[in-house]
């Protein structure tokens, strides 16, 4: 496939995907993934936050049946598990939790191994019959409306890779990726070999990131009880002058140009 990178993504999807839909449909393998109950589970992963038991509820599956399906999809290399790094709320057996925390469960997240599969079950499944007939208008309207949902996760993953590259040769990062707990979710939380904690926020917006984004991230960290050593902000459209003046060893700032090191 030849892509014109000077064209916008929606035009590329129309000319390379919609107009050649029958070819792409064969890439969904095994073919039974588009049938019940696999379809419902994979759609729930693609359209939600990926938390295991949230996915099973949305797919209307019992935990036993759902966990069996998840194990099968992991073995087929369709899904992978991103394990929670949240500490248990109970620090000892006699520790009594507040009433509003007693039903809380620590959950791992399910991720697609291939971005194409996430695209398919997040955007294509509901329109595949129309697409097979060459009618792509409704699919394209929905894709353009919700494209941010697809793009943001990919950007976060690239930013995580960039952070690993930044620390290479300086201080080894032993754990990284998104982080979630009972209080909030964070795009990136990394831990270095010397136990330094790096907390990151990724913004793929058409505006510069200002100091208030750093302030909000610090507030979220405090509410979640996270003691941060280094903050890292990633921005598609750069940073305000005020924020750039604050750049230091404890405040890392990365823009799109910095991603070139990953090529």
N, C-alpha and C positions, 0 to 999 in steps of 0.2 A: 504494500500500500504506500502510495506517495501522498504526503500531506503538505499543503501550502501553509507554512507557519506564519505567513503574513495575513492569513484569513482568520476570522474570529471562530471560536470553538463551536458555536451553534451552526455556522455554515458548514464546518468540517463534519459535524455529526450528521447533518442532513445529506451531504453529498457522499460520505463514506459509509454511513451506517444505515440511514433510512432507505437510501436507494439501492443498497446491497444487503438488505435485511436477511434474506434467505441464507446467505453465506454465514453471517454472524450467528444465526440461530444454531448452526451446527457446532459452534464452539461451546455451547452449554452442554457439558458432558460430565457424568452420564445423563442421558436425555430424561430420565425419570425425575430429575431435580425440579422440573417444571410442573410436577404433579403433586397432589395432596399426599402426605402432610409436609413434604420437603419444602414445597413452594411457600407455604405459610410461615414456616420457621425462618427461611432465608429472607423473606420479605421483612419479617420482624427485625432481623439482624440489620438489614440494609437501611431501614427507616427509623430505627430507634437508637438508644445509647449503647446497645450491645450487651447490657448486663443480663447474665444468663437467665435468672428467674423472671425478669421483666420480659425477655424475649419469649419464654415459654407461655407466660400469661397472654401476651398479645397473639401468639400463634394458637391459643386455646388448646394447649397440650398439658397433660399431667406431667409432673416432675419425672416420674420413672420413664414414661414413653419419650419425653423430650430429651432427657439425658442420654437415652439410648441412641436417638437420632443424632444428637450433637457428637457423640463418640464416633458414629459412622461417618459423619461429614468431616470430622477432623482426620480420620484415617484415610479418607479419600483426598485429603489436601485441599478441600473446598474452604473449610474454616480453620482457624487457629485460635487458641485461648490466650488472652492477655490476662495474666494472673494479677489479682488485687495485691497491693502492697500495704493495705490498711491494717493497722494493729487491732487486735481484738479489743472490744470495749470493756469486757470484764478482765480485770487484771489478776483476780484470784476468785476461787469458787464462791466465797461468801460476799463478794462485791455485789451490792445491790444497785442496779441501773435505774435511772429515772423512768417513769412510766412510759414516756414517749419514745424511749430507746429500746424497750424490751422486745419489740417485734422486729427490730432491725436485723438484717442479715448481710454479712459481707459477701459481695458477689464478684466473680470474675467476669471478664467481658469476652464476647465472641467477635472476631474480626475475620473478614474475608482474606484469603491468601492472595487472590488476584483481584485487582481493582475492577477488571471487566465484569466479574461476577457481582460485585457490589453495584455497579452501574446497571446491570441487567435486572436484578431483583429489586433495586430501588426505584428504577424508572421505566423499564421496558415491559415487565411482566403483564401489567394491566392493559397494555396497548398492543400486545404481540399479534392478536388476531387481525387488528386493523393494519398493523405494519406489514403483515404477510400479504395483505391485499393491496399494498402500496399506498395506504392512507396514513400519513405521518403527522398531520396537522396537530391533533390533540396531544400526541406524544411530545412533539417539539415545544408546544406551548407549556406543558407541564415541566419539561426539562429546563427550559429557560427560566421558569418561575422558581424552581427549587434547586438550581444548579449549585448554589452556595453549599448545600448539604453535602454534595459530592466533593467539591473542591477543598473545603476546609480541613477535612481529615487528612487528605493527601499532603496539604501544606504543612500541617502539624508534624506529620511523619518526616518530611524533608527537613523541617527545622530541628527535629530531634537528631537527625543524622548530622546536621551542621554543627550542633552543639558538641557531639562526639568528636567531630573533626577538629573543632576549636581546641578541645582539651588534649588532643593527641600529642604526645611528646611533652606535655606539661604536667598533667596529673590525670591518671587513669580514672575514667568513670566506670564504676562497677555495676550500676543499676540506673536505667533511665526509661522514659516513656511517659504516657499520660498517668495521672494519679487521681483517684477519687476516694472520698470517705463519706461518713454520715453527714458531714456539713456542706461539702462543696466538691467541685471537680476542677482539675487544673490540666492545661494542655501538656505541660512537661514538668516532671520532677526528676532530677538526677542526683545521684549520690556518688561522690568521689571516693577514692581509696582512703583518703585521710578523713572521711566522714563529713566533708563539706556538703551542704545541701544547696542545690541550684534549682530555683523555681522559675519556670518560663511561661510566657503568654504569647500566643501567635495571632497576629491581626492581618488578615488579607482583605484590606479595605482600601477604597480610593480616597483616603485622607491620611494625613500624617498622624502619628501616634503622639499624644501629648502627656504631660506629667500626670494628669488625672488617671490615666490607665495604670501607671505605676502605683499611684495611691490606692486605687481599687484593688490591685493585686495584693498589696501589703495588708489591706483590711481583710481580704479573704483568707490570707495565710494566718493572720492573727486569730480569726474566728475558728479556723480549723486546727489551731494549736501547732502550727508548723513553724519551726525556728529556722529561718532562711539565712544562709551565708551570702549567697549571690543571686541576684535577680537577672533574668535574661528576657529581653523583649525582642520580638521578631515582627517586622512590618513590611508589607508590600510597598507602601508609599512613603517610607522614611519617617523621620522624627522631627518634633518641634526643636527650635534652637535651644529652648530651656532644657529639654531633656538631653540633647546632645552635649550640653555643657556639664551635665551630671555624669557622663560616661566615665566609668572607672573599673577597677578590678572587681568591684562588688555590684556593678550595674553594666551588663553587657548589652549592646545594641547591634542588631543585625538587620540588614535590608535585603532586597532581592539580589543585588550584586554579589553579596557574600555567598549566595548559594552556588555560584560558579565553581567553587572549589570541589563540589560534588560531581562535576561533569567528568 
